[in-house]
Amino acid sequence: MLRAVIFDMDGVIVDSHPAHKKAWQKFLELQNRTVSNEDLNFIMEGRKREEILRHFLGEVSDEQLNILGHQKEEIFREEAVDVKVIEGLCDFLQKLAEAEIRLAVASSGSSGRVNDILNSLSLRRYFQVVVTGDQVIYGKPDPAIFRLTCEYLGVQPSEILVFEDSVSGVRAAKSAGIRCIGVASNGVIPALLEAGADQIVPDFIHIQLEEVQSLFH
């Protein structure tokens, strides 16, 4: 029986990947790092901010990570002014809430950024639990963030569904013993299926509550 649904943030709740890429590119240019679009694909895999910073800048102290992280988030806020909710999400969240299914967000993003976006789009009210990258040591594909979210929800992994758009996110969900639907409409679909996604949808217009619940019959 389906008792809870967990959503990733970027690419699942909001179409924020273009803004993220622009923000990281601007930030890295300020650090005298030139990166290609291919290099920036590294940030699309649900990694924690600290991991991304060390990937591009090398070893930096925890104090530097904190300062640099805040700088990057400020740039992202400028780029994310027009970020839109993924199509059909609000109606889908409402149907889940009416069915008394518990809802959560599990994002590798920082607490400040994740909650700012949820509040600015009037979505925070739907979610009983919000878990972010600040609360776990290891980011996706490590399953820690999903295990912690299950604990806060008070629901067993076998009764939960995750929506993810990255290979590392799908692998993290499956490693935690949770069914997972991939959200994608491009060339990443085969990779998500190979990672273990139970199904793929392009957005939330193309999925019904009954269809989701049928995965648990």
Phi, psi and omega in degrees: 000135178282120180243342182205152177230133178247133179245134164290165181268291187288123180086353180241307176273316180230150178274074189254358184301316178300319179294322178297314181300315180296318182295316179294321180297314178298316180298313182293327176297323177295335178266013180062037176243123177263125183231150178267170176300323179295319177300322184288345176299338179302327184280350183277358188261028173070025181278155176290153181303320181297321179294320179294316180300316181290328178298316184270331186250354182083194182289123175228155183289163178299323179295317177296320178302317181296315181294312181296322179299318179294323178298316180296318181296325178296319178294319180298318180303323178293321183282336189265012183304322184254020180297134184251153175288143177300138185305132176084354186297313185300316178296320180294318177299319180297318179294320177297317180296318179295332178275005179060037174267128182289145186235144180214159171246135174229099186236143175286352179292167179288155181302315182299313182293314182299311182290327176299315181294313180301318181290319182294333180260009179058039181253344186301330184295339181282337192255123177285333184224136172229117179243134184235174183298337178296340189263359179228153180283316184250137178274178176299141018275005173298137184279004187306318184293326179284324177296319178294320179296318177302317181298314180293325178289333184072033183231142179289145179306326182292349181249018185235149173237139178247142170250122183223155179239001181240155178299315181295325178292317177298314180298321179297315180297313182294324177294334177274000179080029184245138173296149185217132173252129178276141177251107184196153177219026184221201185294353182278351184305309180301323180294322179293319178294319178295327179288344176121006179302135181283339183193160177233135173230148180281335181191193183262002172287328188264025177217140181249154179302319181298324179295319178295314182295332181294338177295344185252005180279000000 
